[in-house]
Amino acid sequence: MEILEKNDINLRLIVRDADVPLMNALRRLALAEVPCMAIEEVVMIENSSVLQDEIIAHRLGLIPLRTDIDTYNPPEACECQSEFGCPKCRVTLTLDAEAKDGTRTVYSGEIVSENPEVLPVSDKVPIIKLAKNQKLKLEAYARLGRGKVHAKWQPVSQCTYKYYPKITTPSELCEDCSKCADICPKKVLSAKDGKIDVRDLLGCTMCMDCVEACPKGKASPLKIEWEKNQFIINVESTGALPPERVLKEATKLLGKQLNEFEEQIKAEQQQ
């Protein structure tokens, strides 16, 4: 692996000696199986706003929460086995907002958590607008969940991969023609003095527009291909988990599922 880009929410890697089934499995696991925290239940104590309780609860559920997956258990794996949860599988959050002097907007930064490690990723997510003398008071419960159950439990906003591009440019000069470079939406190619050069290889999406724009048609010396068993994967986190942790957890889950599948095969063979 080679890291191309890394920050708090985005991770871009070159993965070598892999194949499509492996890359797609990691992508699907990151989207659907890696757990993160989200608000599941809301108890409305007072709501004098114009919005119904259900709409506010839905908005709260979609606010990404920083997740501590090492401390909390998934509800189905917690020893309490209670629909109400316990401190080992549930985080309690509260919100008490009031518009005293005039209309104001209530933001996610006003949510108070019993665990300072589990809070909204951003303080600036608008929840509701309150008119003068309106009040919103509630208690919410967040639990670990998976994206296959609801999108609010997806730790990533996107997880994609593509082949590593391979571009062969003409060895001879292309006189008075720069159509392939001009049509490229990503400006991957550059034309200068009749010569076509690759300016940004990793930006190529292999759309083939440049090849189709060549006046030589199928005889075009410009070739857009991809490296076999080499990919670029991009993981963009919602902020619930660091992107490298998402990829690590997806890898662990894949290993666990493969081991379970192997055990099932062995059990079938022994029967």
N, C-alpha and C positions, 0 to 999 in steps of 0.2 A: 504494500500500500504506500501511496505517496499523498501527503496532504497538500492540496492546492489552495484552500482557503479555510480559515477557521476563526470564528468569533463566538459570541455568547449564544447566538441562535442559529448560526449556519455552519455547516461542515461540508466541504467538497473534497472528494478523494478520487485518486486513480487506483483502481483495483485491477491487479494483474493475476493471471492464471485462474480465472473464474469462468463460469458459464452463465447463460441466461437463466436456467432454473434456480441457481443459487442467488443471483442478484434479485430475481423476482420474489423469491421466498423472503429475503431480508426486507424488501420493500413492503410486502404484505404484512409481515410481522410487525414492522415499525408502525404501520397504520392501524392495525387491528388487534394486536396482542400485547404490545408493551403497555403496562398500566400507568395511569397517572390520576391525580386527584381532580375531582369536580364536585360541585354542589349537587346533591341528589334529592334532598328533602328541605323544604322551607316551611317554617311555622310563622304565620303572620300574626303578630301581636296587635298591631294597629296600622291601618292603611286608609288614610283619608284622601289619597291621591285619586286621579281620574282613571288610572289603570287598574285592571283587575289583578287579583292575587296571582292568577296563573301566568299572566304575561310577565310580571315581575320575576316570578320564580324561574321562568324560562330564560330570561335575560341573565339572571344570576348563575344559572347552570352553565351558560356558555362563556363565562369569564374564566380564562385560563388561570390556574392556581399553581404556584410553585409546589413541587411534589417531593416528599421525602419517602421514597419507596423502601428504604432500609428500615424505617421505624414502624411503619403501619402494615397491617395484614390485609389482603383482599377479603372482603366480607365472607366469601364462600370458604375461605381457609382459616378464618378466625375461630378460636376456641369458644368464643361466646355464643356463636350460632344464633344470634338474636337479630330480629329485623330492625331493631332500634340501634344496634351496634354498641360498641364499648370504646374506651380510650385507646385500645390497641388497633381499632379498625375505623375510627371515625374522628373527625375534627369538627369542633363546634365554632361557628362564626356568627357574629352579631352585627346588626346595623341599626343605628338609631339616629335618624335625620329629621330635621324640622326646618321649615321655612318661616322664620319669625319676622323678618323685615321686608320680605318681598320674594318674588319668584327666584328660585335657584335650582341648579342642577346637582343631583347627588351622584358622586363618582365612586368608583371601586376603591379608591384610597381611603374611604370612610369605613370600610369593612374592618372589623376587629376580630382577630383570630386568637383562640386559646393557645395556639402554637405559632410563635413568630416565624417559624420556618415555612409555614403553609399560609401564604397570602396571595392576593391577586398579583399576577406578573406585572401589570401596569396599574398605576394609581389613577390613570386618566380615562378609564372606560366609563362612559356615561350610563347610568342605570335608569334614572327617572328625573323628570323635572317636576318640582313641587311649587305650587302657587302659595301665596301668603297664607299662613296658619295651617297649611297642610302638613301631615306628619307620616313618616314611614318607620315602623319599628318591627324588626323581625329577628328570628333565629334560624340559622341555616346549618345543615350538616353535610360535610364533604366526605366522600369515600373514594377508595381506589376503584377504578373500573377500566374497561377495555373498549377500544374504538369499535369493535365488532358489535357491541351492544348499543352504543350511542356515540355520535361524532364528538360530543363534549369531552369524551375520554381519549381522544386522539392526541398524543403528545407532539405530533408534527403537523404543520400546516401543509407540508408537501414532502414527499420522499420519492425521488425519481432517479433513473439511471439511463445512460445512453452508451452506445459503443464509442470507443476511442477512435476519432476520425483519422483517416489516412488520405492525404491529398497528393496526387502526382500532377505537377504543373508541366506545361509544354517546355521542351528543351530548346525549341526554336522560337524565334521572335514572332509575335503576333502583330503584324503591322496594321496600324490604324484600327485596332479593335481592342476594346476594353469592356465589352458587354458583360463578360462573366464576372468581372470585379464590380461593375456598376450595379448589377441586379442583386447582388448578395445582400440580404437584409441585415446580416450581422457584420458586414464589412470584413469578412475573413480574408479576402484576396485584395491585392493591390496591383495596379498596372502602372508601369513606368518605363518609358522608352521602348515600348513593345514587349516588355518582359512581364510575365505574371508571377508574382511571389505570394507566399502564404504569410499573412500578417498576424493572424490570430487563429491558430489551429484548433484550440479547445473551444472556440466559439462556434465552430461549424456544427450545424444541426443535420447535415446530410440531406437537405431538402432537394438537392439536385437542380435547383434553378440555374446555377451557373453553367452546368453541363448542357442543359436544354437551351440556354441562351447562345451557346457557341454556334456560329454560322456553319461550322463543319459538320454539325449534326452528330450522327453516330460515330463518325470518324474523328471526333474531338479528341485531341491529345490530353485534355484535362480529365483526370480520373478522380472520382470521389468514392472512397472505399472505407472500410473500417478494419481495425486490428482485431484479429481473432482472439477471443478470451481476454480482452482488455476493455475495461469500462470506466466511465466517470459516474460516480454516484453523488447526489446532492441531498443532504438532509437538512430541512429547515424546521427548527423546533418552534413550538408555540411559546416557549419559555418555561413550560412546566418542568421539563428536564433538559439538561445540556444535550446538544445533538450527539456528542460522542457517547454519552450514557445511553441514549436511545439506541444507537447502533450496537453498543455492547450488549444491552439487554436483548435485542433482537437476535444476536448471535447466540446468546445463552439459550434462548427459547428454541431456536432451531436445533441446537445440539440436544436439548431435552426431548423434543419431539422425535428426532431421529432415533434416539436411544429407546424411546417408548415403542416406536414402530419396529425396531429390531427385536425387542422383547416379544412383541406380538407375533412376529414371524416365527421366532424360536418356539413359542408356545404352540402355534399351529402345527409345526413340524413334529412336535413330540406327541401330538394326539393321534 
